[in-house]
C-alpha cells in the first residue's frame, strides 16, 4: 500500500510532485498514454472491470478522499491542497467508485456515527470493497418520505426490521445500505424515525430489480422480513433518524447535481462536450439554430459547474452540502433533460428508427426523464430552497402535529 507522504504543512509544489510521482508509479502506462487524447480514449484502453480491480490502489493512496482523516484512508489535507492534487489527477479520469457510499452513507457516519462505526465502515467503503445504497423511499412514501411505514422494533441488543423499500438505486450489487425505519408510531411522523446500517446479505433481505424504460436495471424494490440489525449499527439516537437522514439526502442531492459536484457527473447520456463533438461529426454545427441551442446548454452547464464547486468546497472543508445542494439538483434535472433531448434531436430520423442496439443518445434521453424525480423531486427541492435558503414560510401541513399512527394513509 502506497500512501502519499504529504501533510498540511506541504507546499503546493510538494503536493504536485508527490502526486505526479504516484501517478507515474501506480497508474498503468497505457492509461497514462491515453490521457492526452481525452476520456473516450481512456475508456477504450481501460475496461470497467480493470478499473475496479485496480481501484484499491487509488483508495489506499489517500487521494480518493484526500480531505478525510488518515484513519479513514484520507490524507487530512485542506480543501485547497486537495484541489491541487485533483488538478494533477484530472487528465487521468480517476472517477470515484461507490458514489452512494461516499455521498450518502459517509456524511451520516461523519455527522452522527460513532468512532467504531466510522472505523468499521469507512475504509472498505472508500476501497469499494463494500458497496452501499440507501433504503429510503417506499411505495407510499416517496416525496413525503417522513410518512414511511417500515417498522423497526427493539429486541434486546438488536432491532427487527419489516417492510418494503422501492426505487433503491444499485441495491442489486450493494453490500450495505443506510435505512430509515419507524421505531415509534405514537409520535409525529418526523420524530419516530431511526437510522440504521443494514447488511443486504442478511437473512430476510430480498432484492428485486426494476427495469427502466430503456431496458436497463439501475434501481430495485427491496423487502425486509424480520431482518435483524445490531444496535451498534444504529446511526444516531433512536428517534433522531429524520435529522440523521438529512445528511444523506443532502449528500445525494449533491451527488446527482452534475458537473463539479464531486459525485456522478451525469445520470442519463453524455455531457455537453460530447454533444458538441457529436454535432460536428454529424455536420450540424453550420445550422445557426442548432449552434444557438448548443451554446445555450454549454453556458448553462458552466454555471451549474461553478455552483456545484461552491457547495463541494463546503463539503471538503468538513461541512455538509446542506439545503444549498438543492440548487444544483434543481438545475441539473431539467438541464440534463434538455441536453439529452438535444442529443437525440441531432440524430434526426435515426432517433426514432434504427437497426440493432438502441443508439446511446436515445437511451440517454429516456434515462434522463428520471432526473427530476430521483434524489428528491424538483418540487420537493424547490420547497427546501424556499423554506431553508430563502426563509419563506413552510408549506401548510394539516397533519404536522398528529401522531403518525393517526394520519390517514392509502
Secondary structure, 3 states (H helix, E strand, C coil): CCCCCCCCCCCHHHHHHHHHHHHHHHCCHHHHHHHCCCHHHHHHHCCHHHHHHHHHHHHHHCCCCCCCCHHHCCCCCCHHHHHHHHHHHHHHCCCCCCHHHHHHHHHHHHHHCCHHHHHHHHHHHHCCCCCEEEECCECCECCCHHHCCCEEEEECCEEEEEEEEEEEECHHHCCEEEEEEECCCCCECCCCEEEEEEECCCCCEEEEEEECCCCCEEEEEEEEEEEEEEHHHEECCCCEHHHHHHHHHHHHHHHCCCCCCCCCCCCCCCCHHHHHHHHHHCCCCCCHHHHHHHHHHHHHHHHHHHHHHHHHHHHHCCCCCHHHHHHHHHHHHHHHHHHHHHHHHHCHHHHCCCCCCCCHHHHHHHHHHHHHCCCCCHHHHHHHHHHHHCCCCCCCCCCCCCEHHHCCCC
